[in-house]
Every structure is written in C-alpha cells, then in structure tokens.
Amino acid sequence: MDLLDALFAVFSTGLVLAGLGMVGASARAYAQTGRTVMIHLAAGFTLIVAATVVTVISAYLNDFGNLRTVLVVNNGLSMGGFLLVVYSVVSFR
C-alpha cells in the first residue's frame, strides 16, 4: 500500500466516523424531540456515509479501476444525502 492508498483509507475512515457521529446525534435528537426533520437529517447523513463506504469498497475491489462508475454512484448517494440534510434544515420550524 502506497502513501496515497493509506491516506485514502485514513480520510475515508475519518469521514465515516464523523458521519456516523452525526447519524447518532440526529437519531438521539429525534428520540428526545420527536421531530420528523431529525429522521430526515439522520437519513441524509446515512446516505453520505454509505456513499463513502461503497466508494472505498468498490475502489479497492476493482483495484481503482472503473472510476467513472464508482464516482457516479458516490455522487448520486452523496447528492441524495445532502438533499435530505438541506431539506431537514430548510423545513425545521
């Protein structure tokens, strides 16, 4: 494993851990308040985490080949996640 592969793994792990922290905080906020927007927030962060996990797994399984497909899936899941995050922020009252 070269330096770039190691950095990719470290940064991806950090992103997953931070995202899971946000999912947990959103779920806890939902449990405390019962506000539906917190479920949307948790779902958005879950999709963002899923995008990272799928990207890392597929990149290593395909030896970083077929990157266009990997990036399309990553961007699609990330976009869906960020749309849910934005929706939860905009619809919060």
Backbone as CSV, one residue per row, in Angstrom:
resi,resn,N_x,N_y,N_z,CA_x,CA_y,CA_z,C_x,C_y,C_z
1,MET,0.851,-1.170,0.000,0.000,0.000,0.000,0.900,1.237,0.000
2,ASP,0.680,2.090,-0.976,1.495,3.304,-1.037,0.853,4.414,-0.205
3,LEU,1.493,5.561,-0.179,1.054,6.670,0.659,-0.350,7.142,0.298
4,LEU,-0.659,7.263,-0.991,-1.987,7.723,-1.398,-3.084,6.754,-0.995
5,ASP,-2.821,5.457,-1.120,-3.801,4.468,-0.688,-4.041,4.573,0.813
6,ALA,-2.974,4.748,1.568,-3.102,4.864,3.021,-3.867,6.135,3.398
7,LEU,-3.561,7.241,2.745,-4.285,8.478,3.021,-5.759,8.355,2.659
8,PHE,-6.042,7.714,1.543,-7.432,7.484,1.138,-8.171,6.688,2.205
9,ALA,-7.543,5.650,2.711,-8.163,4.826,3.747,-8.357,5.613,5.044
10,VAL,-7.362,6.374,5.435,-7.457,7.150,6.681,-8.531,8.230,6.575
11,PHE,-8.521,8.988,5.493,-9.515,10.046,5.324,-10.925,9.469,5.197
12,SER,-11.058,8.355,4.511,-12.368,7.722,4.378,-12.871,7.225,5.725
13,THR,-11.986,6.659,6.517,-12.373,6.200,7.856,-12.814,7.386,8.711
14,GLY,-12.083,8.478,8.639,-12.467,9.672,9.386,-13.823,10.202,8.960
15,LEU,-14.070,10.203,7.654,-15.354,10.667,7.137,-16.495,9.762,7.606
16,VAL,-16.282,8.464,7.580,-17.300,7.517,8.037,-17.580,7.711,9.525
17,LEU,-16.545,7.841,10.331,-16.740,8.011,11.774,-17.459,9.323,12.092
18,ALA,-17.060,10.400,11.423,-17.741,11.680,11.633,-19.205,11.598,11.193
19,GLY,-19.449,10.953,10.060,-20.816,10.802,9.570,-21.670,9.961,10.499
20,LEU,-21.096,8.883,11.012,-21.844,8.051,11.955,-22.133,8.805,13.256
21,GLY,-21.208,9.674,13.652,-21.472,10.532,14.808,-22.669,11.442,14.569
22,MET,-22.758,11.991,13.355,-23.892,12.847,13.005,-25.198,12.054,12.918
23,VAL,-25.110,10.826,12.420,-26.302,9.969,12.379,-26.785,9.706,13.804
24,GLY,-25.847,9.374,14.693,-26.209,9.123,16.088,-26.794,10.346,16.769
25,ALA,-26.208,11.511,16.537,-26.716,12.745,17.142,-28.114,13.071,16.614
26,SER,-28.326,12.853,15.335,-29.646,13.114,14.745,-30.686,12.147,15.286
27,ALA,-30.315,10.879,15.401,-31.249,9.884,15.939,-31.574,10.187,17.399
28,ARG,-30.572,10.592,18.158,-30.798,10.948,19.563,-31.705,12.180,19.658
29,ALA,-31.491,13.161,18.772,-32.342,14.354,18.753,-33.781,13.973,18.419
30,TYR,-33.957,13.035,17.506,-35.311,12.577,17.187,-35.956,11.907,18.397
31,ALA,-35.181,11.068,19.089,-35.717,10.376,20.264,-36.119,11.372,21.353
32,GLN,-35.383,12.455,21.487,-35.677,13.443,22.523,-36.810,14.389,22.146
33,THR,-36.904,14.735,20.856,-37.876,15.750,20.446,-39.070,15.200,19.683
34,GLY,-38.884,14.062,19.018,-39.949,13.510,18.192,-40.158,14.265,16.883
35,ARG,-39.238,15.153,16.545,-39.365,15.949,15.317,-38.930,15.124,14.112
36,THR,-39.795,15.073,13.119,-39.557,14.273,11.924,-38.334,14.741,11.143
37,VAL,-38.025,16.030,11.207,-36.882,16.533,10.447,-35.587,15.876,10.898
38,MET,-35.534,15.424,12.137,-34.321,14.764,12.626,-34.129,13.404,11.966
39,ILE,-35.218,12.756,11.601,-35.116,11.491,10.855,-34.579,11.769,9.455
40,HIS,-35.048,12.851,8.844,-34.524,13.224,7.523,-33.035,13.539,7.613
41,LEU,-32.640,14.214,8.670,-31.228,14.539,8.870,-30.403,13.268,9.046
42,ALA,-30.890,12.353,9.858,-30.188,11.078,10.068,-30.102,10.275,8.770
43,ALA,-31.189,10.260,8.011,-31.186,9.531,6.732,-30.202,10.161,5.752
44,GLY,-30.121,11.479,5.744,-29.176,12.163,4.860,-27.741,11.810,5.201
45,PHE,-27.404,11.859,6.474,-26.043,11.513,6.869,-25.763,10.026,6.638
46,THR,-26.782,9.187,6.764,-26.603,7.761,6.473,-26.249,7.551,5.005
47,LEU,-26.911,8.273,4.107,-26.587,8.154,2.682,-25.183,8.667,2.377
48,ILE,-24.769,9.721,3.056,-23.423,10.243,2.845,-22.382,9.237,3.311
49,VAL,-22.632,8.611,4.456,-21.726,7.568,4.956,-21.721,6.385,3.997
50,ALA,-22.903,5.997,3.511,-22.994,4.876,2.580,-22.211,5.161,1.302
51,ALA,-22.266,6.392,0.830,-21.506,6.759,-0.370,-20.018,6.553,-0.148
52,THR,-19.538,6.947,1.002,-18.113,6.778,1.307,-17.741,5.311,1.399
53,VAL,-18.547,4.530,2.114,-18.250,3.107,2.298,-18.265,2.375,0.961
54,VAL,-19.288,2.630,0.149,-19.392,1.969,-1.157,-18.217,2.356,-2.045
55,THR,-17.825,3.621,-1.996,-16.697,4.080,-2.805,-15.407,3.381,-2.408
56,VAL,-15.144,3.308,-1.118,-13.911,2.671,-0.644,-13.892,1.196,-1.003
57,ILE,-14.975,0.499,-0.741,-15.027,-0.942,-1.016,-14.867,-1.206,-2.509
58,SER,-15.624,-0.474,-3.327,-15.547,-0.733,-4.770,-14.197,-0.314,-5.342
59,ALA,-13.605,0.735,-4.805,-12.294,1.164,-5.302,-11.241,0.092,-5.032
60,TYR,-11.232,-0.452,-3.828,-10.237,-1.477,-3.514,-10.546,-2.807,-4.209
61,LEU,-11.818,-3.173,-4.331,-12.162,-4.425,-5.014,-11.810,-4.380,-6.497
62,ASN,-11.969,-3.214,-7.106,-11.677,-3.068,-8.541,-10.279,-2.545,-8.791
63,ASP,-9.460,-2.510,-7.758,-8.075,-2.016,-7.866,-8.052,-0.623,-8.498
64,PHE,-8.995,0.214,-8.058,-9.130,1.596,-8.509,-9.357,1.699,-10.020
65,GLY,-9.946,0.666,-10.590,-10.360,0.708,-11.978,-11.827,1.087,-12.060
66,ASN,-12.322,1.365,-13.235,-13.725,1.710,-13.464,-14.158,2.882,-12.579
67,LEU,-13.318,3.896,-12.516,-13.560,5.016,-11.603,-14.790,5.844,-11.967
68,ARG,-15.150,5.884,-13.227,-16.337,6.666,-13.598,-17.582,6.120,-12.926
69,THR,-17.745,4.815,-12.946,-18.903,4.204,-12.304,-18.874,4.438,-10.801
70,VAL,-17.700,4.277,-10.203,-17.558,4.495,-8.757,-17.938,5.933,-8.402
71,LEU,-17.479,6.892,-9.193,-17.767,8.295,-8.906,-19.226,8.650,-9.143
72,VAL,-19.850,8.038,-10.142,-21.273,8.288,-10.383,-22.100,7.796,-9.201
73,VAL,-21.794,6.600,-8.705,-22.512,6.062,-7.544,-22.248,6.927,-6.320
74,ASN,-20.985,7.305,-6.119,-20.640,8.157,-4.979,-21.394,9.473,-5.036
75,ASN,-21.366,10.125,-6.179,-22.033,11.413,-6.296,-23.548,11.290,-6.166
76,GLY,-24.120,10.214,-6.678,-25.561,10.010,-6.551,-25.987,9.831,-5.108
77,LEU,-25.287,8.975,-4.382,-25.623,8.771,-2.969,-25.347,10.031,-2.150
78,SER,-24.228,10.682,-2.417,-23.904,11.915,-1.692,-24.944,12.998,-1.962
79,MET,-25.344,13.142,-3.216,-26.343,14.143,-3.564,-27.651,13.879,-2.826
80,GLY,-28.087,12.628,-2.834,-29.306,12.287,-2.102,-29.186,12.595,-0.622
81,GLY,-28.042,12.279,-0.058,-27.823,12.566,1.359,-27.837,14.053,1.651
82,PHE,-27.130,14.819,0.842,-27.097,16.268,1.074,-28.453,16.914,0.828
83,LEU,-29.230,16.396,-0.128,-30.579,16.922,-0.332,-31.445,16.692,0.903
84,LEU,-31.313,15.519,1.526,-32.069,15.263,2.753,-31.594,16.166,3.893
85,VAL,-30.299,16.388,3.986,-29.776,17.285,5.020,-30.316,18.700,4.798
86,VAL,-30.254,19.178,3.571,-30.766,20.527,3.268,-32.258,20.591,3.541
87,TYR,-32.999,19.575,3.141,-34.449,19.549,3.390,-34.738,19.630,4.878
88,SER,-33.982,18.894,5.685,-34.234,18.905,7.119,-33.924,20.274,7.728
89,VAL,-32.916,20.946,7.213,-32.568,22.283,7.731,-33.617,23.314,7.286
90,VAL,-34.023,23.239,6.033,-34.964,24.218,5.497,-36.355,24.028,6.114
91,SER,-36.763,22.792,6.358,-38.113,22.545,6.856,-38.204,22.576,8.379
92,PHE,-37.113,22.843,9.067,-37.127,22.902,10.536,-37.882,24.137,10.997
93,ARG,-38.860,23.923,11.872,-39.641,25.054,12.400,-39.754,24.946,13.879
